[in-house]
Structure formats: C-alpha cells, structure tokens
Amino acid sequence: MKVILFGATGMVGQGVLRECLLDPEVERVLAVGRKATGQQHAKLRELVHKDFTDFSSVEEELTGYDACFFCLGVSSAGMKEEDYHRVTYDFTLAAAKTLVKRNPGMTFIYVSGTGTDSTEQGRSMWARVKGKTENALMKLPFKASFMFRPGIIQPMDGIKSQTKAYRVGYAVMAPLTPVLKALFPKLLTNTRQVGRAMLQAARHGAPKRLLENPDINSLAGGTS
Ligand SMILES: NC(=O)c1ccc[n+]([C@@H]2O[C@H](COP(=O)([O-])OP(=O)(O)OC[C@H]3O[C@@H](n4cnc5c(N)ncnc54)[C@H](OP(=O)(O)O)[C@@H]3O)[C@@H](O)[C@H]2O)c1
C-alpha cells in the first residue's frame, strides 16, 4: 500500500507515520507538509509545499497512491472562524479534490474529533467547521472515505504535541491514564491505536463512515 500523509509533524501524524513505517504492507509514505519531518527512512519521501489552498503544481507527485491519512489540523482556541475555516475546511478540501482527481481508487481518512457537528448548525464553531469538512469530504468520489472522531489521544513512543498547553496537559495526565481509562473508557485512545485503525480501514474498510472513539479502538484491534 502506498500512503500520503498530511500533518506528519504533528502529534497525531507522528503516530500515524510510525505505524505506517512499521507496517510491512506499507511500501511507501509520502509526507506532505509546509516543512519536512526530518525523519530518514527507506519508505519515506517528503513533499514540502507552501500553498495548501492550491496543489495544482504538485499534482504529479500526488498521483499513484492507495490511501491518504489527513492529520493536518489546528486547535480552534483563540482563532477567528474565518482563519479556522481556512486551515480546517479550505486546506482539506483543496488537497482532497486534487487527490480524488488523481487517485480515484484511494481511501481518504480525515481526523476530526469527538463532538463534531454533522448538522453544521450547532453553537460550537470548531464542531460546525469540522462537520462541514466531513460532509464535503464524504461527497467526493473516493473509493472510500472515513471520518475519524477520536476523543483524548494519548501520545505514545515519545511523541509530543506541538501545542504547549497540550504537552503540559498530557504530562500531567500520563500517570492518571489507568484511572482515566477506567472512568472514561469511551473517550481515550492513543497514537498507536489511531495509526493502526487507519491502516485497517484503508486495507479492509470499516463498518461505518463516521468512526467515534470506541469504533477507532475496536478497529485497531484492542492494541495499546
Ligand atoms: N491531539 C488530540 O488529542 C486530538 C484529539 C482529537 C482530534 N484531534 C485532531 O487531530 C488533528 C491533528 O491534531 P494534533 O494534535 O496532531 O495537532 P498538532 O500536533 O498541532 O499538529 C498539527 C499538524 O498540522 C500541521 N499544520 C497546522 N497548521 C498548518 C498550516 N497552516 N499549514 C500547514 N500545516 C499546518 C502542522 O504542521 P507544522 O509542523 O508545519 O506546524 C502539524 O503537522 C487536528 O485536526 C485535531 O483537531 C487531535
């Protein structure tokens, strides 16, 4: 399987990249970002791109892939709706429209989050914009598309979030993980499980298109 990965420098993307590189069935990963990951691996290629609203200049490089794992995204904290919409909706749809044109046999997987608003009408700005993004992606003629809605993602394998507040939060949370798992089993996942669930969905599909946190963990096969 040949995979394109967006957001490979982020917390979720680093976890997904790790699982892709470990998986013997993945023969190539193209990481697309505004900067390189800096990682060296025989299976890994990097594409540094500046304008995430227009991929027409790199269409050729984005051709010939089986799956796209779209882990690029930002926290909406302190952002105006217009700016959050640009990164969340505009970037994602610009990439997806190019990819579906060049790879109609592709499976596209998008990371949104627990609480995403499919009605696009609710009060929470981030949830509306993520819901609009999911709805638009599901209309594109990919072979398959799946929307991943993880809850709290525990970083594994030394992976760190780029967001300072999250780094502090995860560091505080780490010793409490067994308690949190017991109290909120449906809300917790980790970077390994997200990556493994994506690979599973890309290989074999999934029972539904909108995958909530328990669905992600179940698809990952109970790994931790
Ligand atoms: N972390 C969680 O617990 C959690 C839970 C549920 C859902 N999610 C969702 O998962 C997605 C990824 O989250 P994360 O925690 O991995 O975030 P992160 O650590 O902040 O990583 C964000 C990724 O997106 C890229 N990115 C951000 N703004 C960009 C821009 N303007 N242009 C190009 N690339 C940009 C970053 O690239 P650079 O390295 O160049 O900045 C990085 O690769 C988000 O949509 C988030 O809502 C996360």
The ligand as an SDF file (V2000), in Angstrom:
LIG
                    3D

 48 52  0  0  0  0  0  0  0  0999 V2000
   -4.3750   15.7600   19.9220 N   0  0  0  0  0  0  0  0  0  0  0  0
   -5.5460   15.2590   20.2410 C   0  0  0  0  0  0  0  0  0  0  0  0
   -5.7640   14.7240   21.3750 O   0  0  0  0  0  0  0  0  0  0  0  0
   -6.6800   15.2720   19.2470 C   0  0  0  0  0  0  0  0  0  0  0  0
   -7.9250   14.7120   19.6030 C   0  0  0  0  0  0  0  0  0  0  0  0
   -8.9560   14.7070   18.6650 C   0  0  0  0  0  0  0  0  0  0  0  0
   -8.7630   15.2560   17.4180 C   0  0  0  0  0  0  0  0  0  0  0  0
   -7.5520   15.8120   17.0990 N   0  0  0  0  0  0  0  0  0  0  0  0
   -7.3910   16.4000   15.7450 C   0  0  0  0  0  0  0  0  0  0  0  0
   -6.2960   15.8160   15.0930 O   0  0  0  0  0  0  0  0  0  0  0  0
   -5.6940   16.7700   14.2010 C   0  0  0  0  0  0  0  0  0  0  0  0
   -4.2020   16.8490   14.4890 C   0  0  0  0  0  0  0  0  0  0  0  0
   -4.0110   17.2030   15.8460 O   0  0  0  0  0  0  0  0  0  0  0  0
   -2.5580   17.1870   16.5080 P   0  0  0  0  0  0  0  0  0  0  0  0
   -2.7900   17.0650   17.9750 O   0  0  0  0  0  0  0  0  0  0  0  0
   -1.6960   16.2020   15.8100 O   0  0  0  0  0  0  0  0  0  0  0  0
   -2.0550   18.6790   16.1820 O   0  0  0  0  0  0  0  0  0  0  0  0
   -0.5560   19.2380   16.1490 P   0  0  0  0  0  0  0  0  0  0  0  0
    0.3520   18.4210   16.9830 O   0  0  0  0  0  0  0  0  0  0  0  0
   -0.6900   20.6900   16.4630 O   0  0  0  0  0  0  0  0  0  0  0  0
   -0.1370   19.0410   14.6010 O   0  0  0  0  0  0  0  0  0  0  0  0
   -0.7990   19.7740   13.5910 C   0  0  0  0  0  0  0  0  0  0  0  0
   -0.2830   19.3710   12.2260 C   0  0  0  0  0  0  0  0  0  0  0  0
   -0.9550   20.1890   11.2460 O   0  0  0  0  0  0  0  0  0  0  0  0
    0.0180   20.9710   10.5340 C   0  0  0  0  0  0  0  0  0  0  0  0
   -0.4770   22.3210   10.3130 N   0  0  0  0  0  0  0  0  0  0  0  0
   -1.0900   23.1220   11.2110 C   0  0  0  0  0  0  0  0  0  0  0  0
   -1.3440   24.3280   10.6770 N   0  0  0  0  0  0  0  0  0  0  0  0
   -0.8490   24.2850    9.3960 C   0  0  0  0  0  0  0  0  0  0  0  0
   -0.7950   25.2280    8.3400 C   0  0  0  0  0  0  0  0  0  0  0  0
   -1.2930   26.4770    8.4730 N   0  0  0  0  0  0  0  0  0  0  0  0
   -0.2310   24.8560    7.1740 N   0  0  0  0  0  0  0  0  0  0  0  0
    0.2770   23.6120    7.0210 C   0  0  0  0  0  0  0  0  0  0  0  0
    0.2730   22.6640    8.0040 N   0  0  0  0  0  0  0  0  0  0  0  0
   -0.2920   23.0130    9.1760 C   0  0  0  0  0  0  0  0  0  0  0  0
    1.2280   21.0200   11.4450 C   0  0  0  0  0  0  0  0  0  0  0  0
    2.3720   21.3060   10.6350 O   0  0  0  0  0  0  0  0  0  0  0  0
    3.6280   22.1760   11.1940 P   0  0  0  0  0  0  0  0  0  0  0  0
    4.5370   21.1910   11.8800 O   0  0  0  0  0  0  0  0  0  0  0  0
    4.2330   22.7620    9.9700 O   0  0  0  0  0  0  0  0  0  0  0  0
    3.0620   23.2000   12.1600 O   0  0  0  0  0  0  0  0  0  0  0  0
    1.2140   19.6170   12.0450 C   0  0  0  0  0  0  0  0  0  0  0  0
    1.7490   18.6940   11.1350 O   0  0  0  0  0  0  0  0  0  0  0  0
   -6.4280   18.0980   14.4540 C   0  0  0  0  0  0  0  0  0  0  0  0
   -7.3900   18.2740   13.4510 O   0  0  0  0  0  0  0  0  0  0  0  0
   -7.0950   17.8930   15.8020 C   0  0  0  0  0  0  0  0  0  0  0  0
   -8.2850   18.6400   15.9290 O   0  0  0  0  0  0  0  0  0  0  0  0
   -6.4990   15.8250   17.9760 C   0  0  0  0  0  0  0  0  0  0  0  0
  1  2  1  0
  2  3  2  0
  2  4  1  0
  4  5  1  0
  4 48  2  0
  5  6  2  0
  6  7  1  0
  7  8  2  0
  8  9  1  0
  8 48  1  0
  9 10  1  0
  9 46  1  0
 10 11  1  0
 11 12  1  0
 11 44  1  0
 12 13  1  0
 13 14  1  0
 14 15  2  0
 14 16  1  0
 14 17  1  0
 17 18  1  0
 18 19  2  0
 18 20  1  0
 18 21  1  0
 21 22  1  0
 22 23  1  0
 23 24  1  0
 23 42  1  0
 24 25  1  0
 25 26  1  0
 25 36  1  0
 26 27  1  0
 26 35  1  0
 27 28  2  0
 28 29  1  0
 29 30  1  0
 29 35  2  0
 30 31  1  0
 30 32  2  0
 32 33  1  0
 33 34  2  0
 34 35  1  0
 36 37  1  0
 36 42  1  0
 37 38  1  0
 38 39  2  0
 38 40  1  0
 38 41  1  0
 42 43  1  0
 44 45  1  0
 44 46  1  0
 46 47  1  0
M  CHG  2   8   1  16  -1
M  END
$$$$
